[in-house]
Every structure is written in C-alpha cells, then in structure tokens.
Amino acid sequence: MTNEEIFGKLKVIIDDILGNTEINLETALIEGGLMDSLELINYLTQIEETFGLNISMDELIEHQLGKIGNLVKFIGGKI
C-alpha cells in the first residue's frame, strides 16, 4: 500500500469522526486542536481495525503519531 493510499484511508476516518476536515501530512491532530483525547482514541481504534494493527500508547508517544505524516510512515512500516 502506498503512502497516498494510507493517507486517503486516514482522511476517510478523520472525516467520519470530525466531518469534512482539511488535513495534510503536516497536520497535528491534538496540538492543532482538531481532536480531543476521546476523539483520538476513537481515531486510533478505527486505524487499528482498518489496517489490522495494534498501536500502543508508547508507540503513539515515541513516534509522535498525532501528526499525520508520522502516522502514515508508521503504518507504512507496519503493513
């Protein structure tokens, strides 16, 4: 799966949670004020289901997965 395909799937998940939202690889979900902690948990759960992954809180912090570009790279390396 390409980074563009991963980004597209993440965009669908974000739109499902937040409605039609403009994002790019530099978008920071929490720091940018787009998601609160409950929405982030929902987002991560949907990512795990969509991509067949388990993301720990340690990985979330270590890889700075609140930023879209970092998350795309992380998922690309796992699938």
DSSP file (Angstrom, degrees, kcal/mol; ACC not computed):
  #  RESIDUE AA STRUCTURE BP1 BP2  ACC     N-H-->O    O-->H-N    N-H-->O    O-->H-N    TCO  KAPPA ALPHA  PHI   PSI    X-CA   Y-CA   Z-CA
    1    1 A M              0   0    0      0, 0.0    78,-0.1     0, 0.0     2,-0.1   0.000 360.0 360.0 360.0 134.8    0.0    0.0    0.0
    2    2 A T     >  -     0   0    0      1,-0.1     4,-2.3     4,-0.0     5,-0.2  -0.351 360.0-111.5 -81.4 163.5    1.4    3.4   -0.9
    3    3 A N  H  > S+     0   0    0      1,-0.2     4,-2.8     2,-0.2     5,-0.2   0.859 119.8  55.9 -60.9 -35.1    1.6    6.4    1.4
    4    4 A E  H  > S+     0   0    0      2,-0.2     4,-2.3     1,-0.2    -1,-0.2   0.896 107.8  47.6 -64.8 -40.0   -1.0    8.1   -0.7
    5    5 A E  H  > S+     0   0    0      2,-0.2     4,-2.0     1,-0.2    -2,-0.2   0.900 112.3  49.2 -67.2 -40.7   -3.4    5.2   -0.2
    6    6 A I  H  X S+     0   0    0     -4,-2.3     4,-2.4     2,-0.2    -2,-0.2   0.945 111.5  49.4 -61.8 -47.9   -2.7    5.2    3.6
    7    7 A F  H  X S+     0   0    0     -4,-2.8     4,-2.5     1,-0.2    -2,-0.2   0.903 108.9  53.4 -57.7 -43.1   -3.3    8.9    3.7
    8    8 A G  H  X S+     0   0    0     -4,-2.3     4,-1.8     1,-0.2    -1,-0.2   0.896 109.6  47.2 -60.1 -42.1   -6.6    8.5    1.8
    9    9 A K  H  X S+     0   0    0     -4,-2.0     4,-1.9     2,-0.2    -1,-0.2   0.889 111.6  50.8 -68.3 -38.4   -7.8    5.9    4.3
   10   10 A L  H  X S+     0   0    0     -4,-2.4     4,-2.6     1,-0.2    -2,-0.2   0.892 107.8  53.9 -64.1 -38.6   -6.8    8.1    7.3
   11   11 A K  H  X S+     0   0    0     -4,-2.5     4,-2.7     1,-0.2    -2,-0.2   0.899 107.0  51.1 -62.0 -41.9   -8.7   11.0    5.7
   12   12 A V  H  X S+     0   0    0     -4,-1.8     4,-1.9     2,-0.2    -1,-0.2   0.914 111.1  48.2 -61.8 -43.0  -11.8    8.9    5.5
   13   13 A I  H  X S+     0   0    0     -4,-1.9     4,-1.7     2,-0.2    -2,-0.2   0.929 112.7  47.8 -64.1 -45.3  -11.5    8.0    9.1
   14   14 A I  H  X S+     0   0    0     -4,-2.6     4,-3.5     1,-0.2     5,-0.4   0.919 111.1  50.8 -62.2 -43.9  -11.0   11.6   10.2
   15   15 A D  H  X S+     0   0    0     -4,-2.7     4,-1.8     1,-0.2    -1,-0.2   0.854 107.4  54.8 -62.6 -34.2  -13.9   12.8    8.1
   16   16 A D  H  < S+     0   0    0     -4,-1.9    -1,-0.2    -5,-0.2    -2,-0.2   0.874 118.0  34.8 -64.6 -37.3  -16.1   10.1    9.7
   17   17 A I  H  < S+     0   0    0     -4,-1.7    -2,-0.2    -3,-0.2    -1,-0.2   0.899 135.8  19.2 -83.9 -44.1  -15.1   11.5   13.2
   18   18 A L  H  < S-     0   0    0     -4,-3.5    -3,-0.2     1,-0.4    -2,-0.2   0.482 101.9-117.2-109.3  -5.6  -14.9   15.2   12.5
   19   19 A G  S  < S-     0   0    0     -4,-1.8     2,-0.6    -5,-0.4    -1,-0.4  -0.414  73.8 -14.4  86.9-176.8  -16.8   15.8    9.3
   20   20 A N  S    S+     0   0    0     -2,-0.1     2,-0.4    -4,-0.1    -5,-0.1  -0.451  80.7 173.9 -64.9 108.7  -15.1   17.1    6.2
   21   21 A T        -     0   0    0     -2,-0.6     2,-0.5   -10,-0.2    -6,-0.1  -0.962  33.2-124.6-125.2 133.8  -11.8   18.4    7.5
   22   22 A E        +     0   0    0     -2,-0.4     2,-0.3     2,-0.0    -2,-0.0  -0.658  43.6 161.3 -76.1 122.2   -8.8   19.8    5.6
   23   23 A I        +     0   0    0     -2,-0.5     2,-0.3     4,-0.1   -12,-0.0  -0.935  16.1 176.5-135.5 161.6   -5.7   17.9    6.5
   24   24 A N    >   -     0   0    0     -2,-0.3     3,-1.6   -13,-0.0    44,-0.3  -0.854  53.9 -79.7-147.1-175.1   -2.2   17.3    5.1
   25   25 A L  T 3  S+     0   0    0      1,-0.3    44,-2.5    -2,-0.3    45,-0.3   0.723 127.7  54.2 -66.1 -20.1    0.9   15.4    6.2
   26   26 A E  T 3  S+     0   0    0     42,-0.2    -1,-0.3    43,-0.1     2,-0.1   0.496  79.8 121.8 -89.9  -4.9    1.9   18.3    8.5
   27   27 A T    <   -     0   0    0     -3,-1.6    41,-2.5    40,-0.1     2,-0.6  -0.395  49.7-155.2 -65.7 129.2   -1.5   18.3   10.3
   28   28 A A  B  >  -A   67   0A   0     39,-0.2     4,-1.0     1,-0.2     6,-0.5  -0.937   2.5-160.4-105.3 118.2   -1.2   17.8   14.1
   29   29 A L  T  4>S+     0   0    0     37,-3.1     6,-2.2    -2,-0.6     5,-1.3   0.928  84.9  22.5 -69.9 -48.5   -4.4   16.3   15.4
   30   30 A I  T >45S+     0   0    0     36,-0.2     3,-1.7     4,-0.2    -1,-0.1   0.940 128.3  44.4 -84.3 -53.5   -4.1   17.2   19.2
   31   31 A E  T 345S+     0   0    0      1,-0.3    -2,-0.2     2,-0.1    -1,-0.1   0.814 113.0  54.0 -62.7 -29.6   -1.7   20.0   19.1
   32   32 A G  T 3<5S-     0   0    0     -4,-1.0    -1,-0.3     1,-0.0    -2,-0.2   0.513 113.5-120.2 -81.9  -4.7   -3.6   21.6   16.2
   33   33 A G  T < 5S+     0   0    0     -3,-1.7    -3,-0.2     2,-0.2    -4,-0.1   0.626  79.3 120.3  78.3  13.9   -6.8   21.4   18.2
   34   34 A L  S   <S+     0   0    0     -5,-1.3     2,-0.4    -6,-0.5    -4,-0.2   0.857  74.6  28.0 -77.5 -35.0   -8.6   19.2   15.7
   35   35 A M        -     0   0    0     -6,-2.2    -2,-0.2     4,-0.0     2,-0.2  -0.947  65.4-145.6-129.5 146.4   -9.3   16.3   18.1
   36   36 A D     >  -     0   0    0     -2,-0.4     4,-2.2    -3,-0.1     5,-0.2  -0.461  46.2 -90.5 -93.7 179.7   -9.7   15.9   21.8
   37   37 A S  H  > S+     0   0    0      1,-0.2     4,-2.0     2,-0.2     5,-0.1   0.859 126.0  51.0 -63.9 -36.6   -8.5   12.8   23.7
   38   38 A L  H  > S+     0   0    0      2,-0.2     4,-2.1     1,-0.2    -1,-0.2   0.911 110.9  48.3 -67.3 -42.1  -11.8   10.9   23.3
   39   39 A E  H  > S+     0   0    0      1,-0.2     4,-2.6     2,-0.2    -2,-0.2   0.873 109.4  54.4 -64.7 -36.5  -11.8   11.6   19.5
   40   40 A L  H  X S+     0   0    0     -4,-2.2     4,-2.9     2,-0.2    -2,-0.2   0.903 107.1  50.0 -64.5 -41.0   -8.2   10.5   19.3
   41   41 A I  H  X S+     0   0    0     -4,-2.0     4,-2.3     2,-0.2    -2,-0.2   0.922 111.7  48.1 -62.8 -43.5   -9.0    7.2   21.0
   42   42 A N  H  X S+     0   0    0     -4,-2.1     4,-2.3     2,-0.2    -2,-0.2   0.924 112.3  50.6 -59.3 -45.5  -11.8    6.6   18.5
   43   43 A Y  H  X S+     0   0    0     -4,-2.6     4,-2.2     1,-0.2    -2,-0.2   0.929 111.0  47.1 -58.8 -49.4   -9.5    7.5   15.6
   44   44 A L  H  X S+     0   0    0     -4,-2.9     4,-2.6     1,-0.2    -1,-0.2   0.878 110.4  53.2 -63.9 -37.8   -6.8    5.1   16.8
   45   45 A T  H  X S+     0   0    0     -4,-2.3     4,-2.1     1,-0.2    -1,-0.2   0.920 110.4  47.0 -62.2 -44.0   -9.4    2.3   17.3
   46   46 A Q  H  X S+     0   0    0     -4,-2.3     4,-2.7     2,-0.2    -2,-0.2   0.867 111.3  52.1 -66.8 -35.7  -10.6    2.8   13.7
   47   47 A I  H  X S+     0   0    0     -4,-2.2     4,-2.8     2,-0.2     6,-0.3   0.934 108.8  50.2 -63.7 -45.9   -7.0    2.8   12.4
   48   48 A E  H  X>S+     0   0    0     -4,-2.6     5,-1.2     1,-0.2     4,-1.2   0.906 114.7  44.1 -59.3 -42.3   -6.3   -0.4   14.2
   49   49 A E  H  <5S+     0   0    0     -4,-2.1    -2,-0.2     3,-0.2    -1,-0.2   0.909 115.7  47.3 -68.3 -42.9   -9.4   -2.0   12.7
   50   50 A T  H  <5S+     0   0    0     -4,-2.7    -2,-0.2     1,-0.2    -1,-0.2   0.901 125.0  28.3 -66.6 -42.9   -8.8   -0.6    9.2
   51   51 A F  H  <5S-     0   0    0     -4,-2.8    -1,-0.2    -5,-0.2    -2,-0.2   0.439 103.8-118.7-103.0  -1.2   -5.1   -1.6    8.9
   52   52 A G  T  <5 +     0   0    0     -4,-1.2     2,-0.3    -5,-0.3    -3,-0.2   0.883  68.5 134.1  66.8  38.6   -5.1   -4.6   11.2
   53   53 A L      < -     0   0    0     -5,-1.2     2,-0.5    -6,-0.3    -1,-0.2  -0.749  52.8-141.6-116.3 162.1   -2.6   -3.1   13.7
   54   54 A N        -     0   0    0     -2,-0.3     2,-0.6    -3,-0.1    -9,-0.1  -0.998  19.3-166.0-119.2 124.7   -2.2   -2.6   17.4
   55   55 A I        -     0   0    0     -2,-0.5     2,-0.1   -11,-0.1    -7,-0.1  -0.948   7.3-153.0-114.4 117.9   -0.8    0.8   18.4
   56   56 A S     >  -     0   0    0     -2,-0.6     4,-2.3     1,-0.1     5,-0.1  -0.429  27.1-115.6 -83.7 162.3    0.4    1.1   22.0
   57   57 A M  H  > S+     0   0    0      1,-0.2     4,-2.2     2,-0.2     5,-0.2   0.856 118.3  57.3 -63.7 -34.4    0.5    4.3   23.9
   58   58 A D  H  > S+     0   0    0      2,-0.2     4,-3.2     1,-0.2    -1,-0.2   0.921 108.5  45.3 -62.1 -43.3    4.3    4.0   24.0
   59   59 A E  H  > S+     0   0    0      2,-0.2     4,-2.5     1,-0.2     6,-0.3   0.891 109.1  57.0 -65.4 -39.5    4.3    3.9   20.2
   60   60 A L  H  <>S+     0   0    0     -4,-2.3     5,-2.1     1,-0.2     6,-0.4   0.920 116.8  34.3 -56.5 -45.9    1.9    6.8   20.0
   61   61 A I  H ><5S+     0   0    0     -4,-2.2     3,-1.0     3,-0.2    -2,-0.2   0.936 117.8  51.4 -76.2 -48.4    4.2    9.0   22.0
   62   62 A E  H 3<5S+     0   0    0     -4,-3.2    -2,-0.2     1,-0.3    -3,-0.2   0.879 119.4  35.1 -59.1 -42.1    7.6    7.6   20.7
   63   63 A H  T 3<5S-     0   0    0     -4,-2.5    -1,-0.3    -5,-0.2    -2,-0.2   0.367 104.9-125.3 -96.5   4.5    6.7    8.0   17.1
   64   64 A Q  T X 5 +     0   0    0     -3,-1.0     3,-1.5    -4,-0.2     6,-0.2   0.944  39.7 176.6  50.5  56.6    4.6   11.2   17.6
   65   65 A L  T 3 < +     0   0    0     -5,-2.1    -1,-0.1     1,-0.3     6,-0.1   0.411  60.7  84.1 -77.9   2.5    1.7    9.7   15.8
   66   66 A G  T 3  S+     0   0    0     -6,-0.4   -37,-3.1    -5,-0.1     2,-0.5   0.609  79.1  78.4 -75.1 -11.4   -0.6   12.7   16.5
   67   67 A K  B <> S-A   28   0A   0     -3,-1.5     4,-2.0   -39,-0.2     3,-0.4  -0.873  83.0-137.5 -99.9 129.1    1.0   14.2   13.3
   68   68 A I  H  > S+     0   0    0    -41,-2.5     4,-2.5    -2,-0.5     5,-0.2   0.877 100.3  52.5 -55.3 -46.5   -0.5   12.7   10.1
   69   69 A G  H  > S+     0   0    0    -44,-2.5     4,-2.0     1,-0.2    -1,-0.2   0.893 110.2  48.3 -59.7 -41.2    2.8   12.4    8.3
   70   70 A N  H  > S+     0   0    0     -3,-0.4     4,-2.4   -45,-0.3    -1,-0.2   0.882 111.4  50.7 -65.7 -38.1    4.4   10.4   11.1
   71   71 A L  H  X S+     0   0    0     -4,-2.0     4,-2.8     2,-0.2     5,-0.2   0.891 107.7  52.4 -67.5 -39.9    1.3    8.2   11.3
   72   72 A V  H  X S+     0   0    0     -4,-2.5     4,-2.5     2,-0.2    -2,-0.2   0.931 112.5  45.6 -60.7 -45.7    1.5    7.5    7.5
   73   73 A K  H  X S+     0   0    0     -4,-2.0     4,-1.7     2,-0.2    -2,-0.2   0.907 112.9  50.9 -63.8 -42.2    5.2    6.5    7.8
   74   74 A F  H  X S+     0   0    0     -4,-2.4     4,-0.8     2,-0.2    -2,-0.2   0.943 113.0  44.3 -61.6 -49.4    4.5    4.3   10.9
   75   75 A I  H >X S+     0   0    0     -4,-2.8     4,-1.9     1,-0.2     3,-1.1   0.915 110.4  55.5 -63.2 -43.1    1.6    2.5    9.2
   76   76 A G  H 3< S+     0   0    0     -4,-2.5    -1,-0.2     1,-0.3    -2,-0.2   0.840 107.9  49.6 -58.1 -34.4    3.6    2.0    6.0
   77   77 A G  H 3< S+     0   0    0     -4,-1.7    -1,-0.3    -3,-0.2    -2,-0.2   0.639 113.0  47.3 -78.7 -14.9    6.4    0.4    8.0
   78   78 A K  H <<        0   0    0     -3,-1.1    -2,-0.2    -4,-0.8    -1,-0.2   0.708 360.0 360.0 -99.2 -24.6    3.9   -2.0    9.8
   79   79 A I     <        0   0    0     -4,-1.9    -2,-0.1   -78,-0.1    -3,-0.1   0.464 360.0 360.0-105.0 360.0    1.9   -3.3    6.9
